[in-house]
């Protein structure tokens, strides 16, 4: 049993959330706004907080900033299913929130059952999560955070600022990549032999709880001339992945796109699976594309990592695929990435030292499916080393024929 503080300005939502969590045996208190929440955080010292974003007096982002300064505590944000709600949610995750859950649409009292199981699981995962709090200048002030929730134009400077916090191309050069990025190569259609495409390598990343913040630590380190496409299956609901892709596009040297329609796989691009669907690799007109399909009923998490890896292995030799398993609860991706490694592919599991929730990478390691285990800050450097060496080797083979 844990102590959970439920923060929401709606009396109905407070009653519904406490009902769901009370059934799980948690001890509960509530707060009606951010000011009351910060006071109760210090006084009652809960183990987990569920925090609404849009509240009077003090909004959730300002309250979160003050909470992390006063008493760092695992926080699950309660977000609205809107673009503004999504943008504010990613700012909350950057400030140190562990996870988020989208409020049900329509009549809330009739829809709470749709998220009850998910809410209990997210609170349970938050109890075991490692906090990753923005430090020093990385964290916006409470005042800046409050302004950021007002309008898109007010939010823009905050969203673009993290570019300066990640390695520049010259710093990447010191870590093993070329210091002078070159334009990505957009090759002619890849050669097909026996149903397998030659001349293309891909990176597939699976991630769930704690993912947005972890991806912000990894993907901006990949240089503009990174030689292969990157596909990301981040467990996320509909209406959030487009905002997430646009946020990452501002942070990364590579182009970042949500896969809402089929898109040719090209170097220099990161493809984010669309929430509410499963992303797959398929062939169209002789080229490999990333596409979305209806959620598989045989998989509990979406976009599914297992579905994505399995689809890639149908069109590429396993040696052309690099899998990366990051933070998240559950085991999505563990089976497919273990098979990938056994078939000759390479895999990276995030280490327990940095994983917000060690479920997904821990399961891959337990199954013997990890080629290497690394803290998140070393993963981009490993990918750069592996893929650039592989590119040089393939170019050598190509010129010898």
C-alpha positions in Angstrom: 0.0 0.0 0.0 1.3 3.5 -0.9 0.4 7.0 0.0 -1.0 8.7 -3.1 -1.9 12.4 -3.3 -4.6 13.1 -6.0 -4.5 16.6 -7.3 -7.4 17.9 -9.5 -9.7 20.9 -9.5 -12.7 18.8 -10.5 -14.5 17.2 -7.5 -15.8 14.5 -9.8 -12.3 13.6 -11.1 -10.9 13.5 -7.5 -13.8 11.2 -6.5 -13.3 8.9 -9.5 -9.5 8.7 -9.2 -9.5 8.1 -5.5 -12.2 5.4 -6.1 -9.9 3.6 -8.6 -6.8 3.8 -6.4 -8.7 3.1 -3.2 -9.8 -0.2 -4.7 -6.1 -1.0 -5.1 -5.5 -0.5 -1.4 -3.7 2.8 -1.5 -3.9 5.5 1.3 -5.3 8.7 -0.3 -5.5 12.4 0.2 -6.6 15.0 -2.3 -5.8 18.6 -3.3 -7.9 21.0 -5.3 -5.1 23.1 -6.9 -1.3 23.4 -7.1 -1.0 25.6 -4.1 -2.7 23.1 -1.9 -0.8 20.2 -3.5 2.6 21.7 -2.7 1.6 22.2 0.9 0.3 18.7 1.3 3.4 17.3 -0.4 5.6 18.7 2.3 3.2 18.0 5.2 1.9 14.5 4.3 4.9 13.3 2.2 3.1 11.0 -0.2 4.8 8.2 -2.2 3.2 9.2 -5.5 1.2 12.2 -6.8 -1.3 12.2 -9.6 -1.4 15.8 -10.9 -3.8 17.6 -13.2 -2.3 20.1 -15.6 -5.1 22.7 -16.0 -6.1 24.1 -12.6 -6.9 27.6 -11.2 -4.8 29.4 -8.6 -1.6 27.4 -9.6 -1.5 25.1 -12.7 0.0 21.7 -12.7 3.3 22.6 -14.4 4.1 25.4 -11.9 3.1 23.0 -9.0 5.4 20.3 -10.5 8.3 22.6 -10.6 7.9 23.6 -7.0 7.3 20.0 -5.9 10.6 18.8 -7.5 12.4 21.7 -5.7 10.7 21.1 -2.3 10.5 17.3 -2.2 11.2 15.2 -5.3 8.4 12.7 -5.6 7.2 10.4 -8.5 4.4 12.2 -10.3 1.9 10.9 -12.9 0.4 13.7 -14.9 -3.3 13.6 -15.8 -3.5 15.2 -19.2 -6.3 16.3 -21.5 -6.7 14.6 -25.0 -5.8 17.8 -26.8 -2.7 19.2 -28.6 -2.3 21.8 -25.8 -2.6 19.0 -23.3 0.1 17.0 -25.1 2.5 19.9 -25.3 2.1 20.6 -21.6 2.6 17.0 -20.8 6.0 16.8 -22.5 7.1 19.9 -20.6 6.0 18.1 -17.4 8.0 15.0 -18.3 11.1 17.2 -19.0 10.6 18.8 -15.5 10.7 15.3 -13.9 7.2 13.7 -14.0 7.5 10.0 -14.4 4.6 9.3 -16.6 1.2 10.6 -17.7 -2.3 9.3 -18.4 -4.9 10.9 -20.7 -8.3 11.8 -19.2 -11.1 9.8 -20.9 -13.1 11.7 -23.4 -16.9 12.1 -23.4 -18.7 11.6 -20.2 -15.9 11.2 -17.6 -18.0 9.3 -15.1 -18.9 6.7 -17.8 -15.4 6.4 -19.2 -13.3 6.1 -16.1 -13.3 2.3 -16.4 -11.4 2.7 -19.6 -8.4 4.0 -17.8 -8.8 2.4 -14.4 -6.4 -0.5 -15.0 -3.9 1.8 -16.7 -4.0 4.3 -13.9 -3.4 1.6 -11.3 -0.4 0.2 -13.3 1.1 3.7 -13.8 0.9 4.4 -10.1 2.5 1.0 -9.3 5.3 1.7 -11.9 5.8 5.2 -10.4 6.5 3.7 -7.0 9.5 1.8 -8.5 10.6 4.5 -10.8 13.9 6.4 -10.7 13.4 10.2 -10.7 15.2 12.2 -13.4 14.8 15.8 -12.4 15.8 18.7 -14.5 18.9 20.3 -12.9 20.1 23.9 -12.7 19.6 25.8 -15.9 18.0 22.8 -17.5 14.8 23.3 -15.5 12.6 26.2 -16.3 11.5 28.4 -13.4 8.0 28.2 -12.0 7.2 31.5 -13.6 8.5 30.4 -17.0 6.6 27.1 -16.7 3.4 29.0 -15.9 3.9 31.2 -19.0 4.7 28.1 -21.1 1.1 26.8 -20.7 -0.5 29.9 -21.9 -0.1 30.0 -25.7 1.9 28.2 -28.4 3.9 31.4 -29.0 4.9 31.6 -25.4 5.9 28.0 -25.3 8.2 28.1 -28.3 11.3 29.4 -26.6 11.1 26.8 -23.9 10.7 24.0 -26.4 13.6 25.1 -28.5 16.0 25.8 -25.7 17.1 22.2 -25.0 19.0 22.2 -28.2 21.9 23.8 -26.4 21.9 21.1 -23.7 23.0 18.3 -26.0 26.3 17.6 -27.8 27.0 19.8 -30.8 28.4 18.2 -34.0 32.0 19.2 -32.9 31.5 17.5 -29.6 30.2 14.4 -31.3 33.4 14.4 -33.4 35.4 14.2 -30.1 33.3 11.1 -29.2 34.0 9.2 -32.3 31.7 10.7 -35.0 32.8 13.0 -37.8 33.0 16.6 -36.7 31.6 17.8 -39.9 28.1 16.5 -40.6 27.3 15.7 -44.2 23.9 15.6 -45.8 22.1 12.2 -45.6 22.4 10.0 -48.6 19.0 9.4 -50.3 19.8 6.2 -52.2 18.2 4.7 -55.2 15.7 1.9 -54.4 17.4 -0.8 -52.3 18.4 -4.0 -54.0 16.1 -6.9 -53.3 17.4 -10.5 -53.1 15.2 -13.3 -52.1 12.7 -11.0 -50.4 15.4 -9.3 -48.4 16.4 -5.7 -49.0 20.2 -5.1 -49.3 22.0 -1.8 -48.7 19.8 -0.5 -45.9 20.3 -0.8 -42.1 17.8 0.3 -39.5 17.7 1.1 -35.8 14.5 0.1 -33.9 13.9 1.6 -30.5 11.3 0.3 -28.1 10.4 2.4 -25.1 7.5 3.1 -22.7 7.4 4.7 -19.2 10.0 7.4 -18.9 10.6 7.3 -22.6 10.1 10.9 -23.8 12.8 12.2 -21.4 15.1 9.3 -22.2 14.7 9.8 -25.9 15.5 13.5 -25.5 18.8 12.4 -23.9 19.7 10.0 -26.8 18.3 11.1 -30.2 19.6 14.6 -30.3 23.1 13.1 -30.0 22.8 11.4 -33.4 24.5 13.5 -36.1 22.8 14.8 -39.2 24.9 12.3 -41.3 23.7 9.3 -39.2 23.7 6.6 -41.9 20.4 4.8 -41.4 16.7 5.4 -40.5 15.6 5.2 -36.8 12.2 3.8 -36.0 10.7 4.5 -32.5 7.9 2.5 -30.9 7.0 4.7 -27.9 3.9 3.5 -26.0 1.7 6.5 -26.2 -2.0 7.3 -26.8 -3.5 8.9 -29.9 -3.1 12.7 -30.2 0.2 12.7 -28.4 2.7 11.3 -30.9 2.3 14.1 -33.4 3.2 16.7 -30.7 6.0 14.5 -29.5 7.4 14.1 -33.0 7.3 17.9 -33.6 9.0 18.5 -30.2 11.8 16.0 -31.1 12.2 17.5 -34.5 13.1 20.8 -32.8 15.7 19.1 -30.6 17.3 16.7 -33.1 19.8 17.1 -36.0 17.8 14.4 -37.8 14.3 15.0 -39.2 11.6 13.5 -37.0 8.2 12.5 -38.3 5.1 10.8 -36.9 4.1 7.9 -39.2 0.5 8.8 -40.0 0.8 7.7 -43.6 3.4 5.3 -45.3 6.8 6.9 -45.5 9.9 5.7 -47.3 12.7 4.7 -45.0 15.6 7.1 -45.5 18.9 7.9 -43.7 18.7 11.1 -41.7 15.2 10.5 -40.5 13.6 9.3 -37.2 10.1 7.8 -37.5 7.8 7.9 -34.5 5.0 5.3 -34.4 1.5 6.9 -34.3 -0.4 6.5 -31.1 -3.4 4.2 -31.3 -1.8 2.1 -34.0 1.1 -0.3 -34.6 4.0 0.8 -36.8 5.4 -1.8 -39.2 8.0 -2.0 -41.9 6.6 -3.0 -45.3 7.5 -3.0 -49.0 5.8 -0.6 -51.4 6.9 -0.2 -55.1 10.2 -1.9 -54.4 11.1 0.3 -51.4 10.8 -0.2 -47.7 8.4 2.1 -45.9 7.3 2.7 -42.4 3.5 2.4 -42.1 0.7 2.3 -39.5 -1.8 -0.5 -39.1 -4.6 -1.2 -36.6 -3.5 -2.3 -33.1 -2.8 -6.0 -32.9 -5.2 -7.6 -30.5 -2.5 -10.1 -29.5 -0.3 -7.4 -28.0 -1.2 -5.3 -25.0 1.0 -2.2 -25.6 0.9 0.1 -28.6 2.7 1.1 -30.8 4.0 -2.5 -30.2 7.7 -3.0 -30.2 7.4 -6.8 -30.9 5.2 -6.1 -34.0 7.7 -3.5 -35.4 10.7 -5.7 -34.9 9.0 -8.8 -36.4 7.9 -6.8 -39.5 11.4 -5.5 -40.0 12.8 -9.0 -39.9 10.5 -10.1 -42.7 12.1 -7.6 -45.1 15.7 -7.2 -43.8 18.4 -9.6 -42.8 18.8 -9.6 -39.0 22.3 -8.4 -39.4 20.9 -5.2 -40.9 18.8 -4.4 -37.8 20.0 -2.9 -34.5 17.4 -3.0 -31.7 17.5 -0.7 -28.6 15.3 -1.5 -25.6 14.8 1.4 -23.2 12.9 2.1 -20.0 9.4 0.9 -19.6 7.2 -1.5 -17.7 6.2 -4.9 -19.1 8.1 -7.0 -21.6 7.1 -5.6 -25.0 9.9 -6.1 -27.5 11.8 -8.6 -25.4 10.7 -11.7 -27.4 11.3 -10.1 -30.8 14.6 -8.5 -29.9 15.9 -11.8 -28.3 15.1 -13.5 -31.6 16.8 -10.7 -33.5 20.0 -11.2 -31.5 19.9 -15.0 -31.9 19.5 -14.5 -35.7 22.6 -12.3 -36.0 21.3 -8.8 -35.2 22.7 -6.5 -32.5 20.7 -5.2 -29.5 21.3 -2.7 -26.7 19.4 -2.8 -23.4 19.4 0.3 -21.2 21.0 -0.5 -17.9 19.2 -0.5 -14.6 21.3 2.4 -13.4 19.5 4.9 -15.7 16.2 3.2 -16.7 13.3 5.0 -15.1 11.5 1.6 -15.0 13.7 -1.4 -15.6 10.9 -3.8 -16.9 11.4 -3.8 -20.6 15.2 -3.7 -20.7 15.5 -6.0 -17.7 13.3 -8.6 -19.5 15.5 -8.5 -22.6 18.6 -9.0 -20.5 17.0 -11.9 -18.5 16.2 -13.7 -21.8 19.8 -13.4 -23.0 18.7 -11.0 -25.8 21.1 -8.1 -25.1 24.3 -7.8 -27.1 25.4 -5.0 -24.7 23.9 -3.2 -21.7 24.5 0.5 -21.4 23.4 3.6 -19.5 21.3 5.9 -21.6 24.0 8.5 -22.0 26.2 6.0 -23.8 23.7 4.6 -26.2 24.0 7.2 -29.0 27.8 6.8 -29.0 27.5 3.0 -29.4 25.0 3.4 -32.3 27.3 5.9 -34.0 30.3 3.6 -33.7 28.4 0.5 -34.8 26.5 2.0 -37.8 29.4 4.1 -39.1 31.8 1.1 -39.1 29.1 -0.9 -40.8 28.6 1.8 -43.4 32.3 1.9 -44.2 32.4 -1.9 -44.5 29.4 -2.0 -46.8 30.9 0.7 -49.0 34.1 -1.3 -49.3 32.2 -4.4 -50.4 30.2 -2.4 -52.9 33.3 -1.0 -54.5 35.0 -4.3 -54.8 32.3 -5.7 -57.2 
